[in-house]
Amino acid sequence: MSSREIHVAPDRFEVTAEDAILVTELRSAIAVCVYDAAEQAGALLHLRCIIRSSKPADVTDTTLATELLLLDRCLQALREAAPAARRLQARIVAHLADSAQARSVYETVLGLVRHFLADAGVQLLPEDVAAGAARVLRFRPGMGWVHTRA
């Protein structure tokens, strides 16, 4: 029996407490895959990072606040869906835009996400950051695996 696939749109998150596969395509974006090591619950948050080449690379307070709010809501929804989850872990996967300014914007957003997750008691696993072709991400929280391909 195959697992149900749940597609995650940009600037959204999806939570599952069943054996499902969360799927998204990263184009100049960051995905935060959160799961519990003992439960089958997990969540995928898809954050876009829009780099405008006509203006200097900048991340506004409003953008950062919106991303923090989405991350907070994502973790809250995961904890509500799986109240027994006690050992949350997260893996960050990113696709860098082909832009000279992209790295600094990503580092700002990634730093914010890292600190928020650490403050929330979520164990951070190694990150997967790459440029080039868009990346398809498949995340199965019940198995704790994250698979990406260009």
Number of C-alpha atoms within 10 A of each C-alpha: 3 7 11 11 14 17 15 20 17 18 16 15 23 18 25 22 18 17 17 21 24 26 22 20 21 25 21 24 21 25 25 23 26 28 33 25 17 14 20 19 28 35 28 35 27 27 24 19 23 17 22 12 11 6 8 9 17 15 16 9 9 9 13 15 12 14 21 16 12 18 22 15 14 22 24 12 18 24 20 13 17 19 11 12 18 15 13 22 19 24 21 21 23 26 26 24 21 13 13 10 16 21 15 13 17 23 11 13 18 18 11 15 19 18 13 15 20 13 10 12 13 20 17 16 12 9 13 14 12 15 17 12 15 19 22 15 22 21 25 25 27 20 17 20 13 18 12 16 10 13
